[in-house]
Amino acid sequence: MKRNKATRERVATDRVTRNELLRILDGSEQARLVSALAERGATDLADVEPAVRRIVNDVRRNGDRAVRRYAMRWDGLGKGDPLRVPEDELHQAWEKTDPPLQDAIKQAAGNIRRYAEWQASPATNEWRREIQPGVSVGQLVRPLESVGCYVPGGRYPLPSTLLMTVIPAQVASVRQIRVASPHPAQATLAAAAFLGVREFYRVGGAQAIAAFAYGTEEIPRVDKIVGPGNRYVTAAKKLVAFDCAIDFLAGPTEAVIISAEGDPACIASDLVAQAEHDPDALCIFITTSRALAKKVQKDAQKRTRTNPIAAQSLARRGAILLVASLEQAVEISNRIAPEHLTLPAELVPLVQHAGAVFLDEFTPQAAGDYVSGPNHVLPTGGMARVRGGLSVLDFVRVIACQQVSREGISQIAPSGITLANAEGLKGHAEAFRVRCSHA
């Protein structure tokens, strides 16, 4: 049977790391692993797509009746509960939240908002310039009308994801921001209240994505869906993408760390932190030092004794690669195109492909997950080759604008007519000639 890229990568990774946590690789084993990782694609969704398609089609046909049935089965919705969380419940969640957590939410939200505002300017500025005499061009920037922010609530509730998805939409001036999350934790509801979210739906999984994409009686449809989720959420986003815009398809967490002289405790703690997200997390350490490799391996083994998910991840999809130089390390990282990349600051000019970059050993990757400001909704599965993380630009439309005067039409009409004739589009050529005759 022919395997797809994701399956080949998983098989290759399982083979080289089956019996040892963070196995140290060089030579041909390393080459095989890097080659498999470089060819990996998005998460393999084939086994869940049939079930997800049934859910999406059911919600599309039957609306709230289907959403409620699934939400009662999987999302903790009570029989008489409304799908939409009452605003009073949101505010009460904030009031019941311990002050230290309130302060943490405030600090994280403040940094995320400031970063998003810096990101928005000048990238989203409108402008207009004369490209040649009588011909002006420019761009208009308009926010999306509505977005749906998906916030995971499964193994770990993620109020941080609510901050990361809602705040850039607010900075972009999106008017209608809707949130969906299964089993929402008090901290998630509190974060929503702090940000002023008014529409919060106690729904998750493929049913939430379908409701956002097509609308129901209680859940209005949105223009775009953003936010990470499990394979059912990702498969649903893939299925609705032709009917509703999405950010991208995100898979399990990925981390690459490059260091020759770093603190093994800092390196191991970052690997374990990302590994505990998911048993399928990909965690790679690349170094020129065998001594450091052994210290990181030993420290990671110690740190995973009480963290079974991280231990499973580092045993299945973790590895330490020994290389001849740090430049070779960055070359390998560029081939992998990881979601998270930590490396010494002096190597930044060599970086081509990464979702987010963390410089030097006192910058934990967890800082980007929570509080430093840049977004933690990041591309995985090699998609960092073509895009970065979620940003304000994901919530606006850039509209081209142009104006041609009587003087300008004479400047561009000859070329326009020539090109139109070359394409055989006589009506296009005539549109220029008519205006020339009136100029």
N, C-alpha and C positions, 0 to 999 in steps of 0.2 A: 504494500500500500504506500502511495506517495505521501510524504509528510510535508506540511507547509513549513515556512521559515520559523514560526514561533515554536512549533513542535520540535524541529531539528535543534534549535537553540536549547530548549529545555532538556532534551535527551543528552546533548553534548555536555551541558552543565552538570546534570545529574551524574553522568559517568565519571567526571573528573573530581567530584566533591562528595561522592556517595558516603564514604566512611570516616571523613575527617572534617572537623569544623575549620573553615578557612585554610584549605590545603594550599601549600606554597608551590607555585608552578613556575617552571621555566622551560625553555626548549620547545619540543614539538607539542607537548600537552598544552602549554601556554598558547602557542600559535593556533591550535585547533579551537581552543576556547574563544580567543579573540575573534577569529574568523566567524565562529557561530554567533557571537554577540553582535558583530558588525552587520550580520545579515538578518538579525532578528526583526520581527515586525511588531505590530500592535498585539495585544493580548488575544489569544486564540478564543474566539467566541462561538465556534461552530456548535459545541455541545449544548449551549444555552439558548441559541437563537430560536429554535422551534418553540420552546416554551414562552420566550419573550414575545415572539410574534403573535402567539395566541392572546397573551395579556394585552398587548398594544391594540390588537384588532377588537378585542372585547371592550376595552375602554372607549375606543373610537365609536363603536356601535351603541354601547349601552350606558356610557357616561358615568354619572355618580353611582348608579346601582352597581356597576362593575368595580369602580374605585373603592367603594365602601366595603364590598365583599372581600377584596384583596387586603384592604387596610385592616379589617377586623381579623383576618387570618394571620397577617405578617407584621403589621405596623403598630399593634397595641391599641387600636381604636376601639373604644367601647361601643356597645350596641346603640346607645342613644347619643353618642358624642357627635358634635358637628365636625366636619372635615377641617374647617378653619378654626384655628386656635383663637378664642376670644381675646380681644386686646387687653381686657382686665387681667387675664391669666398671664399675659406677657409682662405686664407691669408688676404683677405680684411676684413673678419669678425674679425680677430685678431687685425688688425690695427684700426678698428673702435670701438673696445672695450675700455671702460673707464679704465684708469690706475688702479683705486682701484680694479676693477674686474680682470684685468690682474694680479695684485699682489696676489689676493686671489687664482686664478688658479695656479699661480707659487708656492705659499706656500703649497696648498693642494697637488699638483702634486709631489713636493719635498718630503713631508712626506709619501705619498703613495708609491713612488718609493723606499725610504729608507727602509720602512717596508717590502716591497716585496723583496728587496735585502737581508735583514736580514733573511727573511723567506726562501729564496732560499738556504741559506748556514747554516748548512751542509746538509739539507734535499735532495738537488739535486746533491750532490757531487757524482762523480764516484769513485768506490773503487774496490779493488781486494785483496783477502786474501786466504791463504792456510788453508782449512778447515780440512784436514788431509794430511799426506805426499803424495805428488804427485797429489793432487786434489785441484785445485784453483777455487774459485768462486768469483763473483763480480757483479756489475751492471753498465750498460751504461745508460746515461741520454741524451735523444734527444728531442728537442722541436718539437711540432706539426708543420706541414708545414703551415697551414692556420687556422685562426679562424674568426668567424663572431661575432661581438659585437653588441648586440641589446641595443639601448638607447631609453627609453620611451620619447614620445614627446606629450602626450595627455594633461590631466588636468594641469600637471606641467612639463615643459621641464626639463630634468635632466642632465646638463653637468657634474655633479659629477659622474653619472653612466658611462659616457664616460671615465673619469679618472680611475675609479675603475676597468673597464674591459680591457682597452687598456694597462695601465701601467704594470700589472702583465704579460701580454702577451709579452710586450717588454722586461721585465726583463728575461723572459724565453727564449728570442731570437727567438720568432715566426717570420718567415720571411714575411708572408702575413697576415696583419691585416686589416679586412674590417669592416666598421661600417654601420649600417642601423638605420635610425630614421625618423619617420614621422614629418612633420612640424618642422624641426630642427630650434631651436632658434639661434640667433646670438652667444650667449654664448656657445652653444654646438659646433657650427662650429668653434668658436675661440679656444676652448679647443682642438679640433681635430687638428687645425693648429699648436698650441703650441707643441703638442706631435709629430708632423710630420706625422700624418695620411694622407695617399694619396688616399685611396679608401673610400669614404663616399657616401652612397646611400640614396636618399630622398624617402625612402620606409619604411612602418611600418606594423604592424599587422601580421596576418597569412601569407600574401603574402611575406613579407620580410623573414620570417622563411623558407618558402618553397623555395624561391629563393636561400638562403644560403645552404639549404640542398641538392638541386638537380641541381642548376646552371641554368643560362639562357644565352642568347647571351651577355648581358651587365653585368650580375652579376655572377662571377665565384662561383662555389660551394666551401664550406669550409669543413675542417675536424671536426670542433666542433663549436657549437653555445653557447654563454654565454650571460647572462644578463637577468634582470627581464622584465616583461611586464604585460599587462592586461590579462584577461581570454582567449582572442582569441590567444594571443601570447603563453600563457602557454599551451593551448590545441594543438596548432600547434607544439610546441616543443615535446609534448607527442607523437603526431602522427608520427613525422619524426625520433624519437629517435632510431629506428632500422636501419635507413639508414645513420644517421649523429649523432655523439656524441653530447650530451648536458651537461650542468653543473648540473642542477636540476630543478625541477618544483617549482617555488616560487609563493606564494599566497599573500594575504593582509598582511600588516605590523602587527607585534606582539610586545608588550612591557610588561614586568613584572618589577615592582619596589618593592624592599623590604626595609623597614626602620621602626625603632621604635622611632627615635628622630630627624628625618630630618627636613629640612626647607620645609614647605608646599608649598611655591611658587616654589621652585626648582622641587619638585615632581610633582605638578600639571602642570608645564610648560612642563616637559618631556612627561607626558601623553597626553597633548593637541598636542604637536609637532608630536608625532607618530600618533595620531588619525586623524590629518588633511590630512594624506596621502590618506585615503580611508574610505568611510562610513562603510566598513567591517573590519576595523582595530580592533585588539584585544588589549585592554589596561587594565591591572590588577595591582592594588596596594595591597600589602600584609603587614599588620602591626599588632603589638601587642597593639597599642594605639588607643582607640576609639576617644580620643580627637584629635589626629593627623588625623585620618580618616575623622572626620567632617571638620577640617580645609582644608584638601586637596580637599574634595568634594566641599566646598564653593568656594575655589580659582579656581577650574576647571570650575565651573559654571560661574564665572565672566569672565574667559578667553575665554569661548566659545560663548559669546554673539555676537561677530562679526566674528565667525568662524563656519559657519553652518555645514560644513563637519565634523569637530571635534566634534561638539555637537551631531550630528547624530550618529557618531561612539561610543562616550562615553555613549550615551543613550541605544544603541542597544547591544554593545559588550564590555562595560566597567563595572568594578566592583571593590569594595574595600573589601578585605577579612580580617576579624579579626581572629587572631590566638593566641595560648597560648605562643609561643616562636618563636624566629627568626630561630631556627633550624627547627621547623615545617614549617615555611615560605619557607625555601630553599627546604625542602622535597616536598612541593606542587609545587614549581617552577620546580623541576626536573621532576615531573610527567607531567607538562604542556610542558616542553622543548621549551621555547619561543625563538623567533628570537633575541630579545634584552633583557638583564637582567641587572638591576642596583641593587647593594647591597653593604653593608659595606665590606671593604677589608678583615676584619678578618673572613668573612664567605666563602671566596674563596675555602678553602679546601673541603667544603661540596658540591660545585657545580659539577654536573655530566653532565647535558644536557642544553646547551644554544648555540645559534648561535654566539653571541658576548657578552662579559661581560664588564660592566662599573662600576668602583669602586668609592664609596663615592659620596657625593652630588655635588661636583664641577666638575664632569665629566658628562656633558649632553650627552644623547644618540645622539643628533644632531652632536656632535663632531665626532662620528664614521660615520655619514652620509656624512660628508664633508672633514674634514681636519686633524684629528689626525693621520691617516695613515693606520690602519687596514681596510679591505674591507667591504663595506656596502652591497654587494650582498650576502645575508644570507639565510639559510634554514628556511622555515616556515612549518606550518601544522604538527609539531611534528618531522620533519626530522632532527632537531638538536640532536635527539637521535643517529643518525648514521653518521653525518658529520658536519663539520664547514663551514665557509663561503668560497667564491671564493678565491683562492690563486695561487701562482706560480705553485704549483703542478698540478693544473688543466690544465696547458698548456704544460706539458712535458710527455714523455713516459719513464718509468723506465724499462729497458730491462735486464733480467737476463743473466749472462754470466758465462761460466764454461769451464775449461780446465783440462783434465786428462792426465797424463804422463804415460810412460811405468810402472814406479814404482807404480803410483796411481791406475792403472787398477787392479792390484793384490790386492789392499786394498779394493776395493768396489765391484769387480765382484762377489764374493761368495754371498753376500747379494742381489745384483741385480738379479742374476740367481734364487735365492730362491724365491724372491718376484715375478719375472716373471712367474715361474712355478706355484706358488700359484694362479696366475690370469689366468693361461692357455694360456699365450702369449709366444709361443715357439720361435717366431722370435726375441722377445726382449731378451730372454735368450741366443739365438745364437749370438746376437750382442756383448754380453759380452764375450762369449767363443771364438769367432774369434780373438778378441783382446788379450785375455789371451794366445792364442797359438802363437801370434806374439811378445809377450812381452819379 
